Amino acid sequence: MSARRVAVTGLGVVSPLGNSVDAFFSSLLEGRSGIARLPSEMRRAEGQDPPLRRHIGAAVDFDGAPLFPAPRLRMLDRVSQFALAAAAQAVQASGLSFAAVDDGARCRIGVHLGTGMGGAQTADDGYYTLYAERSERVKPYSVLMAMNNAAASWIGIEYGLRGPNLTTSTACSSSAVAIGEAGRRIAGGSVDVMIAGGTEAPLNRGTLVAWDAMKTLASEDPAGAGRSCKPFAKDRSGLVLGEGAAIVVLEEWDHARRRGAHIHAELAGYGLATDASHITRPSIDGQADAMRLALDDAGLAADSIGYINAHGTATLANDGVETAAIKQVFGALAFDIPVSSTKSMHGHLLGAAGALEFVASVLALERAMVPPTINLRVPDPECDLDYVAGGARNVSRFVAAMSNSFAFGGTNAVLVCRAA
């Protein structure tokens, strides 16, 4: 980041591994899987024709009813409920209070979220009502619930924030792009504070069937659903969809210091590069370009990175390519850097994945604890890095961590956080 430094002062999480930052990170360190057979209401009736071929996912244990007044709840898709809940945690943890902020300052506080599918549950319910139940009416707020920018808009409304309010949709890198771009706004001086991150709620029948049609979803392991997502393993069979939200509060460094805020880390680098080669097939060069750009932006040498949170989807296409890209950027150093895919535990949150994994990277840096890649029993010979397969690892304090987020469409986003 050029010019002004960017502090990370608040973290919030709603995830398959717990609905708080501490619960989430503790579960990661324990190697606990949030992947299980999906509740029947997410799959609709078991006897429907055609039946679902995939029944597993990483669902969030979440009830919005206690959190939102009934009139508002009726206007909130699950994706917006997640975002508001995670934002409330992050804002509270940051110690910021917007109640007494004047209009001028409110224009320097903004929101930037990422989501791949927006209100997918509302859309799926609407189509089901229209075509399966043959109703002529759907929910009156369907458009407002399903639109991709709903979650970011609700956060702006909740806190009265009059600065930029943006939503990015670049498939699986959406929230990493949102955090990176939010950081650049602060670094460039146009804002002082940004609430940034991502949210996703794709666990409905229509989305599951669509992803299964692409032949990208994992087969259920006979040993149990929690063992089905196997990044970097020889027997990996695909990704497992997850849901949730992760929000961070980003703040201009001196702004945070003046008010005595706890700074978890510095958002030091952001790299954005595009494959421009294929809509689904990842590119070694595109991923490597994003990593190099993030290091350059941070002003860091390759040997400053002490942990990489990999994109690590457990698909046949991604894992070997990402391994090769890391080796292209880091050379011989690549074999000494702990690399893990936390998707093995929380599944793939699509547009929210980058934000959740950035939070994991910040916490790994701050606490000098690296989460593992679970389910990695027999590595793919092409995947020959240190994937922290034996459980969480205590590490020496290190300078910086890297979080990789790559996407269908070829938009590659990499974030680097530096120790505060």
C-alpha positions as CSV (number, residue, x, y, z in Angstrom):
1,M,0.0,0.0,0.0
2,S,1.4,3.4,-0.9
3,A,0.9,6.6,1.1
4,R,-1.2,6.1,4.2
5,R,-0.9,2.8,6.2
6,V,-4.0,0.7,6.7
7,A,-4.7,-0.9,10.1
8,V,-7.0,-3.9,10.8
9,T,-8.8,-2.9,14.0
10,G,-12.0,-5.1,14.0
11,L,-12.8,-8.7,13.0
12,G,-16.2,-10.4,12.8
13,V,-17.1,-13.9,11.7
14,V,-20.2,-16.0,11.0
15,S,-19.0,-19.4,9.9
16,P,-19.5,-23.2,9.8
17,L,-16.9,-23.3,12.5
18,G,-18.6,-20.9,14.9
19,N,-20.2,-17.4,15.0
20,S,-17.4,-15.5,16.7
21,V,-13.7,-14.9,15.9
22,D,-12.5,-16.9,18.8
23,A,-14.8,-19.9,18.1
24,F,-13.8,-19.8,14.5
25,F,-10.0,-19.7,15.0
26,S,-10.1,-22.3,17.9
27,S,-12.0,-24.7,15.6
28,L,-9.3,-24.2,12.9
29,L,-6.5,-24.9,15.3
30,E,-8.4,-28.0,16.6
31,G,-8.7,-29.3,13.0
32,R,-12.5,-29.5,13.4
33,S,-14.6,-29.9,10.3
34,G,-17.7,-27.9,9.7
35,I,-18.7,-30.1,6.8
36,A,-21.7,-32.4,7.3
37,R,-24.9,-33.7,5.6
38,L,-27.0,-30.6,4.9
39,P,-30.3,-30.0,6.8
40,S,-33.3,-31.2,4.8
41,E,-34.7,-27.7,4.4
42,M,-31.6,-26.7,2.5
43,R,-32.1,-29.6,0.1
44,R,-35.9,-29.4,0.0
45,A,-37.9,-32.6,0.3
46,E,-35.8,-35.8,0.0
47,G,-38.3,-37.5,-2.4
48,Q,-38.2,-34.8,-5.0
49,D,-37.4,-35.7,-8.6
50,P,-34.6,-35.5,-9.5
51,P,-32.9,-36.3,-6.3
52,L,-29.8,-34.4,-5.2
53,R,-26.6,-36.3,-5.9
54,R,-24.6,-34.3,-3.4
55,H,-25.9,-34.0,0.2
56,I,-22.9,-32.4,2.0
57,G,-21.9,-28.8,2.7
58,A,-20.6,-26.5,5.4
59,A,-23.7,-24.9,6.9
60,V,-23.9,-22.2,9.6
61,D,-25.8,-22.7,12.8
62,F,-27.6,-19.4,12.7
63,D,-31.0,-18.0,13.7
64,G,-31.6,-14.4,12.7
65,A,-34.9,-14.0,14.7
66,P,-33.2,-12.9,18.0
67,L,-31.0,-10.4,16.2
68,F,-33.4,-8.5,14.0
69,P,-36.9,-7.0,14.5
70,A,-39.5,-9.0,12.6
71,P,-40.3,-6.3,10.0
72,R,-36.6,-6.0,9.1
73,L,-36.1,-9.8,9.2
74,R,-38.7,-10.2,6.5
75,M,-36.6,-8.0,4.2
76,L,-33.3,-9.8,4.9
77,D,-32.0,-12.7,2.9
78,R,-29.8,-15.1,4.8
79,V,-26.8,-13.5,3.1
80,S,-27.6,-10.1,4.5
81,Q,-28.3,-11.5,8.0
82,F,-24.8,-13.1,8.0
83,A,-23.2,-9.8,6.9
84,L,-25.0,-7.7,9.5
85,A,-24.1,-10.1,12.3
86,A,-20.4,-10.3,11.3
87,A,-20.3,-6.5,10.9
88,A,-21.7,-6.0,14.4
89,Q,-18.9,-8.1,15.8
90,A,-16.2,-6.3,13.9
91,V,-17.5,-2.8,14.7
92,Q,-17.8,-3.6,18.4
93,A,-14.4,-5.2,18.5
94,S,-12.9,-2.2,16.8
95,G,-14.1,0.1,19.6
96,L,-15.5,2.6,17.0
97,S,-18.8,4.4,17.7
98,F,-20.6,6.0,14.9
99,A,-23.4,7.6,16.9
100,A,-21.7,10.9,17.6
101,V,-19.9,11.2,14.2
102,D,-20.8,14.4,12.3
103,D,-21.9,14.4,8.7
104,G,-18.5,15.3,7.3
105,A,-16.8,12.4,9.1
106,R,-19.6,10.0,8.0
107,C,-18.7,10.8,4.4
108,R,-15.3,9.4,5.1
109,I,-16.5,6.1,6.4
110,G,-17.6,3.5,3.8
111,V,-18.5,-0.1,3.1
112,H,-17.1,-2.5,0.5
113,L,-18.4,-6.1,0.4
114,G,-17.9,-9.0,-1.9
115,T,-20.4,-11.7,-2.8
116,G,-20.6,-14.1,-5.7
117,M,-24.3,-14.9,-5.6
118,G,-26.0,-12.3,-3.4
119,G,-29.5,-13.4,-2.2
120,A,-29.4,-16.8,-3.7
121,Q,-31.9,-18.2,-1.2
122,T,-34.5,-15.6,-2.1
123,A,-34.0,-16.3,-5.8
124,D,-34.3,-20.1,-5.3
125,D,-37.4,-19.7,-3.2
126,G,-39.0,-17.4,-5.7
127,Y,-38.4,-19.8,-8.6
128,Y,-39.7,-22.7,-6.5
129,T,-42.9,-20.7,-5.7
130,L,-43.4,-19.7,-9.2
131,Y,-42.7,-22.9,-11.1
132,A,-43.1,-25.8,-8.6
133,E,-46.0,-24.4,-6.6
134,R,-47.4,-22.6,-9.6
135,S,-48.1,-19.4,-7.7
136,E,-48.5,-16.1,-9.5
137,R,-46.9,-14.2,-6.6
138,V,-43.5,-14.2,-4.9
139,K,-42.4,-12.3,-1.8
140,P,-42.9,-8.6,-2.3
141,Y,-39.3,-7.8,-1.3
142,S,-37.7,-10.4,-3.5
143,V,-35.8,-8.0,-5.7
144,L,-34.5,-6.0,-2.6
145,M,-33.5,-9.3,-0.9
146,A,-31.8,-10.9,-3.8
147,M,-29.8,-8.0,-5.2
148,N,-26.0,-8.4,-4.7
149,N,-25.6,-5.0,-3.0
150,A,-28.3,-5.6,-0.4
151,A,-25.9,-6.7,2.4
152,A,-23.5,-3.7,1.9
153,S,-26.5,-1.3,1.8
154,W,-28.0,-2.7,5.0
155,I,-24.6,-2.2,6.8
156,G,-24.5,1.4,5.6
157,I,-28.0,2.0,6.8
158,E,-27.3,0.3,10.2
159,Y,-24.5,2.6,11.0
160,G,-25.5,5.7,9.0
161,L,-22.4,5.6,6.9
162,R,-22.4,8.1,4.0
163,G,-19.1,7.3,2.4
164,P,-18.7,4.9,-0.6
165,N,-20.9,1.9,-0.5
166,L,-19.7,-0.8,-2.9
167,T,-20.2,-4.4,-3.8
168,T,-17.8,-6.5,-5.8
169,S,-18.7,-9.7,-7.6
170,T,-15.7,-11.5,-9.0
171,A,-16.8,-15.0,-8.1
172,C,-14.5,-16.7,-5.5
173,S,-12.2,-13.7,-5.1
174,S,-15.0,-11.2,-4.5
175,S,-14.3,-10.4,-0.8
176,A,-10.5,-10.4,-1.2
177,V,-11.0,-7.8,-3.9
178,A,-13.4,-5.9,-1.6
179,I,-10.8,-5.8,1.2
180,G,-8.0,-4.8,-1.1
181,E,-9.9,-2.1,-2.8
182,A,-11.2,-0.8,0.5
183,G,-7.6,-0.6,1.7
184,R,-6.6,1.3,-1.3
185,R,-9.3,3.9,-0.7
186,I,-7.9,4.5,2.8
187,A,-4.3,4.5,1.6
188,G,-5.2,7.0,-1.1
189,G,-6.8,9.4,1.4
190,S,-10.4,9.5,0.2
191,V,-11.7,7.8,3.4
192,D,-10.5,7.1,6.9
193,V,-12.5,3.9,7.8
194,M,-13.9,1.1,5.7
195,I,-16.1,-1.9,6.8
196,A,-15.0,-4.6,4.3
197,G,-15.4,-8.3,3.7
198,G,-17.8,-10.7,2.2
199,T,-20.9,-12.8,2.7
200,E,-22.4,-15.8,0.9
201,A,-25.4,-18.1,1.5
202,P,-25.5,-20.5,-1.5
203,L,-26.7,-23.7,0.2
204,N,-30.0,-24.2,-1.6
205,R,-31.2,-26.8,-4.0
206,G,-30.9,-24.8,-7.2
207,T,-27.3,-23.7,-6.4
208,L,-26.2,-27.2,-5.4
209,V,-27.6,-28.7,-8.6
210,A,-25.9,-26.1,-10.7
211,W,-22.5,-26.6,-9.1
212,D,-22.9,-30.4,-9.3
213,A,-23.6,-30.0,-13.0
214,M,-20.1,-28.6,-13.4
215,K,-18.6,-31.7,-11.8
216,T,-16.7,-29.7,-9.2
217,L,-18.4,-30.9,-6.0
218,A,-16.7,-33.5,-3.8
219,S,-18.0,-37.0,-3.4
220,E,-18.9,-37.9,0.2
221,D,-16.2,-39.8,1.9
222,P,-17.3,-43.2,3.2
223,A,-15.5,-42.3,6.5
224,G,-17.8,-39.3,6.9
225,A,-18.8,-36.0,5.4
226,G,-16.1,-34.2,7.4
227,R,-13.4,-36.0,5.5
228,S,-14.8,-35.2,2.1
229,C,-12.8,-32.0,1.4
230,K,-9.2,-32.9,0.7
231,P,-7.1,-30.1,-0.6
232,F,-3.7,-31.1,-2.1
233,A,-4.5,-34.8,-1.5
234,K,-4.1,-37.5,-4.2
235,D,-7.7,-38.7,-3.7
236,R,-9.3,-35.2,-3.7
237,S,-12.6,-35.2,-5.6
238,G,-13.7,-31.5,-5.5
239,L,-14.8,-28.6,-3.4
240,V,-17.5,-28.5,-0.7
241,L,-19.8,-25.5,-0.7
242,G,-20.0,-23.5,2.5
243,E,-21.8,-20.3,3.8
244,G,-21.1,-17.5,6.1
245,A,-19.6,-14.0,6.3
246,A,-16.4,-12.4,7.5
247,I,-16.0,-8.6,8.0
248,V,-13.0,-6.5,8.9
249,V,-12.8,-2.9,10.0
250,L,-10.0,-1.1,8.2
251,E,-8.7,2.2,9.4
252,E,-6.1,4.7,8.6
253,W,-3.1,3.9,10.8
254,D,-2.8,7.2,12.7
255,H,-6.5,7.4,13.0
256,A,-6.5,4.1,14.9
257,R,-3.4,5.0,16.9
258,R,-4.8,8.3,18.1
259,R,-7.9,6.6,19.6
260,G,-5.8,3.8,21.2
261,A,-7.3,1.0,19.1
262,H,-6.0,-2.5,19.2
263,I,-4.4,-3.1,15.8
264,H,-4.4,-6.8,14.8
265,A,-2.2,-6.3,11.8
266,E,-1.5,-4.0,8.9
267,L,-3.1,-4.6,5.5
268,A,0.2,-4.1,3.8
269,G,-0.2,-5.5,0.3
270,Y,-2.8,-6.2,-2.4
271,G,-2.2,-7.8,-5.7
272,L,-4.9,-8.1,-8.5
273,A,-4.2,-9.9,-11.7
274,T,-6.3,-11.6,-14.4
275,D,-5.6,-14.9,-16.2
276,A,-7.3,-13.7,-19.4
277,S,-7.0,-17.3,-20.7
278,H,-10.0,-19.5,-19.7
279,I,-13.3,-19.0,-17.9
280,T,-12.7,-22.0,-15.5
281,R,-9.1,-23.3,-16.0
282,P,-6.7,-21.6,-13.6
283,S,-3.4,-20.1,-14.8
284,I,-0.1,-20.5,-13.1
285,D,1.1,-17.2,-14.5
286,G,-2.0,-15.3,-13.4
287,Q,-1.8,-16.6,-9.9
288,A,1.9,-15.9,-9.6
289,D,1.4,-12.3,-11.0
290,A,-1.1,-11.6,-8.2
291,M,1.3,-12.9,-5.5
292,R,4.2,-10.8,-6.9
293,L,2.1,-7.7,-7.1
294,A,1.0,-8.1,-3.5
295,L,4.6,-8.5,-2.3
296,D,5.6,-5.4,-4.3
297,D,2.7,-3.4,-3.0
298,A,3.7,-4.3,0.6
299,G,7.4,-3.6,-0.1
300,L,8.3,-7.0,1.2
301,A,10.8,-9.6,0.0
302,A,9.6,-13.2,-0.5
303,D,11.4,-14.3,2.7
304,S,9.2,-12.0,4.8
305,I,6.2,-14.4,4.3
306,G,5.9,-16.8,7.2
307,Y,2.5,-18.3,6.2
308,I,0.3,-18.7,3.1
309,N,-3.4,-19.3,3.4
310,A,-3.9,-21.1,0.1
311,H,-7.0,-20.9,-2.1
312,G,-6.8,-24.7,-1.9
313,T,-10.2,-25.7,-3.2
314,A,-9.5,-29.5,-3.4
315,T,-10.4,-29.5,-7.1
316,L,-8.2,-31.4,-9.5
317,A,-7.5,-28.2,-11.5
318,N,-6.7,-25.7,-8.8
319,D,-4.4,-27.4,-6.3
320,G,-1.5,-28.3,-8.6
321,V,-1.6,-25.0,-10.4
322,E,-1.5,-23.1,-7.1
323,T,1.4,-25.1,-5.9
324,A,3.3,-24.4,-9.1
325,A,2.5,-20.7,-8.8
326,I,3.7,-20.5,-5.3
327,K,7.0,-22.2,-6.3
328,Q,7.3,-19.8,-9.3
329,V,7.1,-16.8,-6.9
330,F,9.0,-18.1,-3.9
331,G,11.5,-20.4,-5.6
332,A,13.4,-22.6,-3.1
333,L,11.8,-20.7,-0.2
334,A,8.4,-22.2,-1.1
335,F,9.3,-25.5,0.6
336,D,10.0,-23.7,3.9
337,I,6.8,-21.7,4.2
338,P,3.8,-23.3,5.9
339,V,0.9,-23.4,3.5
340,S,-2.6,-24.5,4.5
341,S,-6.1,-24.7,3.1
342,T,-8.6,-23.9,5.8
343,K,-11.3,-24.8,3.2
344,S,-10.7,-28.4,4.3
345,M,-12.6,-27.4,7.5
346,H,-15.0,-24.5,6.6
347,G,-15.7,-25.4,3.0
348,H,-15.7,-23.0,0.1
349,L,-17.7,-19.9,0.9
350,L,-17.4,-18.7,-2.8
351,G,-17.5,-14.9,-2.7
352,A,-17.0,-14.8,1.1
353,A,-14.0,-17.2,1.1
354,G,-11.3,-14.6,0.7
355,A,-12.5,-12.5,3.7
356,L,-12.8,-15.5,6.0
357,E,-9.4,-16.7,5.0
358,F,-7.9,-13.2,5.4
359,V,-9.3,-13.2,9.0
360,A,-7.6,-16.6,9.5
361,S,-4.3,-15.2,8.2
362,V,-4.5,-12.2,10.4
363,L,-5.1,-14.4,13.5
364,A,-2.3,-16.8,12.5
365,L,0.1,-13.8,12.2
366,E,-1.0,-12.2,15.5
367,R,-1.1,-15.4,17.5
368,A,1.9,-17.2,15.9
369,M,-0.3,-20.3,15.3
370,V,-0.8,-21.8,11.8
371,P,-4.0,-23.8,11.2
372,P,-3.7,-27.1,9.4
373,T,-4.9,-28.7,6.2
374,I,-7.0,-31.6,7.4
375,N,-7.8,-34.8,5.5
376,L,-4.4,-34.7,3.8
377,R,-3.3,-38.3,4.2
378,V,-1.8,-39.1,0.8
379,P,-0.5,-36.0,-0.9
380,D,-0.6,-35.6,-4.7
381,P,3.0,-35.9,-5.9
382,E,2.5,-32.6,-7.8
383,C,1.6,-30.9,-4.5
384,D,4.8,-31.1,-2.6
385,L,4.9,-28.1,-0.3
386,D,4.5,-28.0,3.5
387,Y,0.7,-28.1,3.9
388,V,0.7,-28.4,7.7
389,A,-0.9,-31.8,7.4
390,G,-0.2,-33.0,11.0
391,G,-2.3,-30.5,12.9
392,A,-1.9,-26.8,13.9
393,R,1.6,-25.6,14.4
394,N,3.2,-23.2,16.9
395,V,5.6,-21.0,14.8
396,S,8.1,-18.4,15.6
397,R,6.9,-14.8,15.2
398,F,7.0,-13.9,11.5
399,V,6.8,-10.7,9.6
400,A,3.8,-11.2,7.3
401,A,1.2,-13.6,6.0
402,M,-0.3,-14.0,2.5
403,S,-3.9,-15.0,1.6
404,N,-4.7,-16.3,-1.9
405,S,-8.1,-16.0,-3.6
406,F,-8.6,-17.1,-7.1
407,A,-11.8,-17.3,-9.2
408,F,-13.7,-18.6,-12.1
409,G,-13.3,-15.9,-14.7
410,G,-9.7,-15.6,-13.8
411,T,-9.7,-12.7,-11.3
412,N,-6.8,-13.4,-8.9
413,A,-6.6,-11.4,-5.6
414,V,-3.9,-11.7,-3.0
415,L,-3.7,-9.9,0.3
416,V,-0.7,-9.5,2.5
417,C,-1.0,-8.6,6.2
418,R,2.0,-7.5,8.2
419,A,2.6,-7.8,11.9
420,A,1.5,-4.7,13.8
